[in-house]
Amino acid sequence: MGAGLGGGSADAAFFIQTLNTQFNLALSEEEISQEAAKLGSDCAFFIKNTPTYAFEKGDKFKDVKIDLSAYSIITIFPNIHSNTKTCLFESNA
């Protein structure tokens, strides 16, 4: 929340995919991407769920070949929320 890293866009993309599956809509990946793009320019980015180079408004893509199998990913959640509105207001005071 508040990070601006596509959380809502990813949720929207996966929700469209869930609707496609649950209601047997048989939409292709391209059709799902087109519908996702209507919700936000970066929503379609999350449809393929693979490494992708996004450009222009975040709605044009190029596949990226990358092997991260030798790496581990650690997620650290410091339980700190940065309220952008409050931070901007305080910095102008």
N, C-alpha and C positions, 0 to 999 in steps of 0.2 A: 504494500500500500504506500503510495507516494513516491515510489522509486522511478516511475516512468520507463520501465524496461519491458513493456509489451504485455504486462499481466492481463489487462482487460482485453487486449487484442487476441492473445492466445486463448483466453476463455471463450471469446466469440467464435474463433476458428474451430475449436474443439466442439463447441455446442452445435455448430452447423454440421460437423461430421457425425455427431451423435444423432441429430435429427435424420440425417441421410440413412444411417444404419437402422435406427429404431422404426422408422416408417417405410423402410425398403424403397426409398426414392430412386435408387440406382443412378445418382448423379455421378458424373466422372470427376476426377480430381480437378480438371480444368473448370468444370461448371461450379464446383465447390469454391475454387479460388476466385472465380468471378463474383460469386455471391458474397464471399468474405470481403473482397475489395470494396463492395458497396457500403460496408459497415465502417471501414477505416482503411487508409492507404497501406498500413502495415499488417492488417489482419491476414491477408493472403500468405504472408511470409510464414505463418505458422501451420499452414495446411500440410506441406510435405514432411515437416519435422525432421529435416536433414540439414547438414551444413550447406549454407547458401550465402552467396554474395548478393546483397540487395542494393539497388541504386535507384536514381531519380528520386521519387517520393517514398521509396521503400516498397514500390509495387512492381518493379522489374527485377528479375532474378537471373542468376547464373550459378549453376551447380559448382560446388567446391569439393575437391578431393582432398581429404585430410584424415590421417590416421592418428587417433588419440589413444590407442589401446595401451600405450606405454605409460600413460599418465593417470593419476587419480584426481578426482575432484572433491574438494572439501567445502561444504557450505557452512558458513559461520553466521549465526543470527544473534546479533548483540542485544536484541530487544530494545532498540532505540528507534524512535520514529522522528523523522525530520519533517516538520510542517513547513512547507515552502512559503505559505502565506505569512505565517508568524515570523519566519526568518527574514523575509523581505521587509516586513513592517519594522522589525527591530533594527535592521541595518540602516534604515532611513531616519531613524529617530535621532 
